[in-house]
Amino acid sequence: MTNAPPDDRELRESDHGTSLLSDALVPGPLVRRMLLIVLIAVALAGILAAWIVSRASAHEVHDRLLRHQTDEVELVARLLASKIEQSQKVLGTVASGITPDMLKSPSLLEWMMQQGLPALRFFDGVEIARTDGQLVLNMQGGKVEPGSGVDPDERDILLRTVVQGKPLVSGVIGETASDARVMFTLPLVSEDAQVMGAVGGLLRLQSQGLLPHSLTLPARDDSRLIVFTSDGVILSHPQLPRVTGDVRSEPGLGPVFERWQSEHKPINTGRGDTINESDYLVSMAGVPLPQWWVARVTESGALLTPLVGAQRRSWWAAAAAVGIVTVMALAMLVWVASPLTRLHRRAQGILMSDPVTADAHPASAESELLTDALDHLEAQKQHHGHQAEFSRLQLQGILEQAPTGIVITRNETLELISQQASLLLGYARPELEGQSVRMLLAGESQADNIAQEMQDGTTKRGVYEGEIALRRKDGSLLWARVVGRMAWDRRSALVAVWVLEDITSARNERQKPGWGTSHDVLTGLPNRATFLERLRALVRKRSEQHAQRDVDAAEEQGTALLHVDLDHFTLVNDRLGHETGDMQLRQFANLLDELIRPVGWVARLGGDEFAVVLPNCSAARAEMIAEHVRASVEEWEFVFDGEATQTTVSIGIVAAPPDLDDVTPWLRAADMACYYAKRAGRNQVMLREIADKAISA
């Protein structure tokens, strides 16, 4: 018997199944358009970000280079000013040793100079003239020379010093760079304030005392450091033949000098300025006393060459980053859209398997999927209403069996109450459901404040915990520790889940006379004495267990001690007062107790110091808990009088060794660990051993 050939429908279903298998991972048209949009957006964002960063970096580097060049000429100008001042002081030393009798007796003056004043060695030459213009001494290179050999320019500046009665600095004297020199003069003044002559000191331009050739270093082909006079005579140049030349012929610098000269630009000590001139950057600073200029001339292209290379590298880095981000974004989008892709393919299979809808719904029509989904949701709406009521009954059943008091509210309206909460409050559950929360509060006037505190607590820390006075049905007072969380539902209603714990007995215990001796009155935590007593008991118990071999050392997790200290707490007392400081300590103690209560217990040692004991806790887990405490405190804001203050803590951790038999070294090690956490910059966690050897920070 032969098999009958398959009909058209079977062939179509077989082909369709094969197509679905091959296209199972291919996104639909909507997802493909989303991928294309993401690709374009990431590429454009990357290019724009790279362009902005590149331009900002280029401007920053360019400005930094300009500031560096300006600072350089300012530094050289100050150096020259100090050299001029030093030269004047040295010359003043020479002048102070000359008396009127010496000027009248050239032989006596010559004898005195021959004795070799140390100041004379500073100058290449020293010349002294009287008020009548007669040159009484000409000493060159330490030797006395005839007065007839004095350069007329040198004689002229000596006479001008006598006439004007004030110090002078000459221009460049000499025709060649090797012979060029500058003369410094001072008037010789008698005891009755009369000018009796002038003394002059000569320095060669290239001497170490004035403008050595090394001043132009570092030598670069693209930059020149030039010193010149206000008349344009070059005093120092990287190219020695250019010395005594005219600065107006210097490329880039000449036009700037002529413009500043025409504008009568004042010469200020150490004040630099940088100007763009054609293809050059010209930085200039003045030396006022000799009326000199210091200039750095740099070719703009050479200055910006490093920027071009840096920009090219940044563009390559940006392109690589854009590529990586694009691939990651596409991969994440494909992963996020994979459920939509699978849903689209499944809908295609369903529609194509039906001959009636196969031609009406093309395989790529994702809009059909959305339409069918909406129709399905509409059909399920009624069913969901019944399901919601069923879920509510299930939740109520769970609350009936809950061992703690649980209250669920919506917009301050009691919605669901557990059986245990009903027993605590003395009401039947139907009497409370649908009523306002305010009916349970003992003080109606405080209702708004309590509601705001609850909302603020859950907003800032995700959970609210506090002690609230409630009124039972019979009128008696119930003190409850309330822990609650709030969230907004889809209908913008504020839903809150509250867990109630009866602490009436605990509060009554606080009123007993002996409570104050074992607890800190300000924070309600165990005080230092109680802490030491409990800690010693813990150590004794551990020692007994080890002595009796009841504890396997390989399985024992140990006990950790944390020393917690508020950072900069004294500033709060000094700035806001001790009352505010006490308020911060109370709130901090509540926060710390709230964080530690599930895993250990807290005590106040005194001031802003607290101790935390973590039983059955390894050093590694203690460090994780301490880091969680540190981060939680850093996120916590202490609010007083509308002003929020950030608080940080330094925490020292020490795990008790198995052979510990005394709490003193344990406490000292924890205190030192906290001390080292503060030394490391505060807001730190430091793990140490009792042997005072740091093992982690």
Secondary structure in CASP SS format (residue, H / E / C, confidence):
PFRMAT SS
TARGET T0000
AUTHOR 0000-0000-0000
METHOD secondary structure of the structure
MODEL  1
M C 1.00
T C 1.00
N C 1.00
A C 1.00
P C 1.00
P C 1.00
D C 1.00
D H 1.00
R H 1.00
E H 1.00
L H 1.00
R H 1.00
E H 1.00
S H 1.00
D H 1.00
H H 1.00
G H 1.00
T H 1.00
S H 1.00
L H 1.00
L H 1.00
S H 1.00
D C 1.00
A C 1.00
L C 1.00
V C 1.00
P C 1.00
G C 1.00
P H 1.00
L H 1.00
V H 1.00
R H 1.00
R H 1.00
M H 1.00
L H 1.00
L H 1.00
I H 1.00
V H 1.00
L H 1.00
I H 1.00
A H 1.00
V H 1.00
A H 1.00
L H 1.00
A H 1.00
G H 1.00
I H 1.00
L H 1.00
A H 1.00
A H 1.00
W H 1.00
I H 1.00
V H 1.00
S H 1.00
R H 1.00
A H 1.00
S H 1.00
A H 1.00
H H 1.00
E H 1.00
V H 1.00
H H 1.00
D H 1.00
R H 1.00
L H 1.00
L H 1.00
R H 1.00
H H 1.00
Q H 1.00
T H 1.00
D H 1.00
E H 1.00
V H 1.00
E H 1.00
L H 1.00
V H 1.00
A H 1.00
R H 1.00
L H 1.00
L H 1.00
A H 1.00
S H 1.00
K H 1.00
I H 1.00
E H 1.00
Q H 1.00
S H 1.00
Q H 1.00
K H 1.00
V H 1.00
L H 1.00
G H 1.00
T H 1.00
V H 1.00
A H 1.00
S H 1.00
G C 1.00
I C 1.00
T C 1.00
P H 1.00
D H 1.00
M H 1.00
L H 1.00
K H 1.00
S C 1.00
P H 1.00
S H 1.00
L H 1.00
L H 1.00
E H 1.00
W H 1.00
M H 1.00
M H 1.00
Q H 1.00
Q C 1.00
G C 1.00
L C 1.00
P H 1.00
A H 1.00
L H 1.00
R H 1.00
F H 1.00
F C 1.00
D C 1.00
G E 1.00
V E 1.00
E E 1.00
I E 1.00
A E 1.00
R E 1.00
T C 1.00
D C 1.00
G C 1.00
Q C 1.00
L E 1.00
V E 1.00
L E 1.00
N E 1.00
M E 1.00
Q E 1.00
G C 1.00
G C 1.00
K E 1.00
V E 1.00
E C 1.00
P C 1.00
G H 1.00
S H 1.00
G H 1.00
V C 1.00
D C 1.00
P H 1.00
D H 1.00
E H 1.00
R H 1.00
D H 1.00
I H 1.00
L H 1.00
L H 1.00
R H 1.00
T H 1.00
V H 1.00
V H 1.00
Q H 1.00
G C 1.00
K C 1.00
P C 1.00
L E 1.00
V E 1.00
S C 1.00
G C 1.00
V C 1.00
I E 1.00
G C 1.00
E C 1.00
T C 1.00
A C 1.00
S C 1.00
D C 1.00
A C 1.00
R E 1.00
V E 1.00
M E 1.00
F E 1.00
T E 1.00
L E 1.00
P E 1.00
L E 1.00
V E 1.00
S C 1.00
E C 1.00
D C 1.00
A C 1.00
Q C 1.00
V E 1.00
M E 1.00
G E 1.00
A E 1.00
V E 1.00
G E 1.00
G E 1.00
L E 1.00
L E 1.00
R E 1.00
L C 1.00
Q C 1.00
S C 1.00
Q C 1.00
G C 1.00
L C 1.00
L C 1.00
P C 1.00
H H 1.00
S H 1.00
L H 1.00
T H 1.00
L C 1.00
P C 1.00
A C 1.00
R E 1.00
D C 1.00
D C 1.00
S E 1.00
R E 1.00
L E 1.00
I E 1.00
V E 1.00
F E 1.00
T E 1.00
S C 1.00
D C 1.00
G C 1.00
V E 1.00
I E 1.00
L E 1.00
S E 1.00
H C 1.00
P C 1.00
Q C 1.00
L H 1.00
P H 1.00
R H 1.00
V C 1.00
T C 1.00
G C 1.00
D E 1.00
V H 1.00
R H 1.00
S H 1.00
E C 1.00
P C 1.00
G C 1.00
L H 1.00
G H 1.00
P H 1.00
V H 1.00
F H 1.00
E H 1.00
R H 1.00
W H 1.00
Q H 1.00
S H 1.00
E C 1.00
H C 1.00
K C 1.00
P C 1.00
I C 1.00
N C 1.00
T E 1.00
G C 1.00
R C 1.00
G E 1.00
D E 1.00
T E 1.00
I E 1.00
N E 1.00
E E 1.00
S C 1.00
D C 1.00
Y E 1.00
L E 1.00
V E 1.00
S E 1.00
M E 1.00
A E 1.00
G E 1.00
V E 1.00
P C 1.00
L C 1.00
P C 1.00
Q C 1.00
W E 1.00
W E 1.00
V E 1.00
A E 1.00
R E 1.00
V E 1.00
T E 1.00
E E 1.00
S H 1.00
G H 1.00
A H 1.00
L H 1.00
L H 1.00
T H 1.00
P H 1.00
L H 1.00
V H 1.00
G H 1.00
A H 1.00
Q H 1.00
R H 1.00
R H 1.00
S H 1.00
W H 1.00
W H 1.00
A H 1.00
A H 1.00
A H 1.00
A H 1.00
A H 1.00
V H 1.00
G H 1.00
I H 1.00
V H 1.00
T H 1.00
V H 1.00
M H 1.00
A H 1.00
L H 1.00
A H 1.00
M H 1.00
L H 1.00
V H 1.00
W H 1.00
V H 1.00
A H 1.00
S H 1.00
P H 1.00
L H 1.00
T H 1.00
R H 1.00
L H 1.00
H H 1.00
R H 1.00
R H 1.00
A H 1.00
Q H 1.00
G H 1.00
I H 1.00
L H 1.00
M H 1.00
S H 1.00
D C 1.00
P H 1.00
V H 1.00
T H 1.00
A H 1.00
D C 1.00
A C 1.00
H C 1.00
P C 1.00
A C 1.00
S C 1.00
A C 1.00
E H 1.00
S H 1.00
E H 1.00
L H 1.00
L H 1.00
T H 1.00
D H 1.00
A H 1.00
L H 1.00
D H 1.00
H H 1.00
L H 1.00
E H 1.00
A H 1.00
Q H 1.00
K H 1.00
Q H 1.00
H H 1.00
H H 1.00
G H 1.00
H H 1.00
Q H 1.00
A H 1.00
E H 1.00
F H 1.00
S H 1.00
R H 1.00
L H 1.00
Q H 1.00
L H 1.00
Q H 1.00
G H 1.00
I H 1.00
L H 1.00
E H 1.00
Q H 1.00
A C 1.00
P C 1.00
T C 1.00
G E 1.00
I E 1.00
V E 1.00
I E 1.00
T E 1.00
R E 1.00
N C 1.00
E C 1.00
T E 1.00
L E 1.00
E E 1.00
L E 1.00
I E 1.00
S C 1.00
Q H 1.00
Q H 1.00
A H 1.00
S H 1.00
L H 1.00
L H 1.00
L H 1.00
G C 1.00
Y C 1.00
A C 1.00
R H 1.00
P H 1.00
E H 1.00
L H 1.00
E C 1.00
G C 1.00
Q C 1.00
S E 1.00
V H 1.00
R H 1.00
M H 1.00
L H 1.00
L E 1.00
A C 1.00
G C 1.00
E H 1.00
S H 1.00
Q H 1.00
A H 1.00
D H 1.00
N H 1.00
I H 1.00
A H 1.00
Q H 1.00
E H 1.00
M H 1.00
Q H 1.00
D H 1.00
G H 1.00
T H 1.00
T H 1.00
K H 1.00
R H 1.00
G C 1.00
V C 1.00
Y E 1.00
E E 1.00
G E 1.00
E E 1.00
I E 1.00
A E 1.00
L E 1.00
R E 1.00
R C 1.00
K C 1.00
D C 1.00
G C 1.00
S C 1.00
L E 1.00
L E 1.00
W E 1.00
A E 1.00
R E 1.00
V E 1.00
V E 1.00
G E 1.00
R E 1.00
M E 1.00
A E 1.00
W E 1.00
D C 1.00
R C 1.00
R C 1.00
S C 1.00
A C 1.00
L E 1.00
V E 1.00
A E 1.00
V E 1.00
W E 1.00
V E 1.00
L E 1.00
E E 1.00
D E 1.00
I C 1.00
T H 1.00
S H 1.00
A H 1.00
R H 1.00
N H 1.00
E H 1.00
R H 1.00
Q C 1.00
K C 1.00
P C 1.00
G C 1.00
W H 1.00
G H 1.00
T H 1.00
S H 1.00
H E 1.00
D C 1.00
V C 1.00
L C 1.00
T C 1.00
G C 1.00
L C 1.00
P E 1.00
N C 1.00
R H 1.00
A H 1.00
T H 1.00
F H 1.00
L H 1.00
E H 1.00
R H 1.00
L H 1.00
R H 1.00
A H 1.00
L H 1.00
V H 1.00
R H 1.00
K H 1.00
R H 1.00
S H 1.00
E H 1.00
Q H 1.00
H H 1.00
A H 1.00
Q C 1.00
R C 1.00
D C 1.00
V C 1.00
D C 1.00
A C 1.00
A C 1.00
E C 1.00
E C 1.00
Q C 1.00
G C 1.00
T C 1.00
A E 1.00
L E 1.00
L E 1.00
H E 1.00
V E 1.00
D E 1.00
L E 1.00
D C 1.00
H C 1.00
F H 1.00
T H 1.00
L H 1.00
V H 1.00
N H 1.00
D H 1.00
R H 1.00
L H 1.00
G C 1.00
H H 1.00
E H 1.00
T H 1.00
G H 1.00
D H 1.00
M H 1.00
Q H 1.00
L H 1.00
R H 1.00
Q H 1.00
F H 1.00
A H 1.00
N H 1.00
L H 1.00
L H 1.00
D H 1.00
E H 1.00
L H 1.00
I H 1.00
R C 1.00
P C 1.00
V C 1.00
G C 1.00
W E 1.00
V E 1.00
A E 1.00
R E 1.00
L E 1.00
G E 1.00
G C 1.00
D C 1.00
E E 1.00
F E 1.00
A E 1.00
V E 1.00
V E 1.00
L E 1.00
P C 1.00
N C 1.00
C C 1.00
S C 1.00
A H 1.00
A H 1.00
R H 1.00
A H 1.00
E H 1.00
M H 1.00
I H 1.00
A H 1.00
E H 1.00
H H 1.00
V H 1.00
R H 1.00
A H 1.00
S H 1.00
V H 1.00
E H 1.00
E H 1.00
W C 1.00
E E 1.00
F E 1.00
V E 1.00
F E 1.00
D C 1.00
G C 1.00
E E 1.00
A E 1.00
T E 1.00
Q E 1.00
T C 1.00
T C 1.00
V E 1.00
S E 1.00
I E 1.00
G E 1.00
I E 1.00
V E 1.00
A E 1.00
A C 1.00
P C 1.00
P C 1.00
D C 1.00
L C 1.00
D C 1.00
D C 1.00
V H 1.00
T H 1.00
P H 1.00
W H 1.00
L H 1.00
R H 1.00
A H 1.00
A H 1.00
D H 1.00
M H 1.00
A H 1.00
C H 1.00
Y H 1.00
Y H 1.00
A H 1.00
K H 1.00
R H 1.00
A C 1.00
G C 1.00
R C 1.00
N C 1.00
Q C 1.00
V E 1.00
M E 1.00
L E 1.00
R E 1.00
E C 1.00
I C 1.00
A C 1.00
D C 1.00
K C 1.00
A E 1.00
I E 1.00
S E 1.00
A C 1.00
END
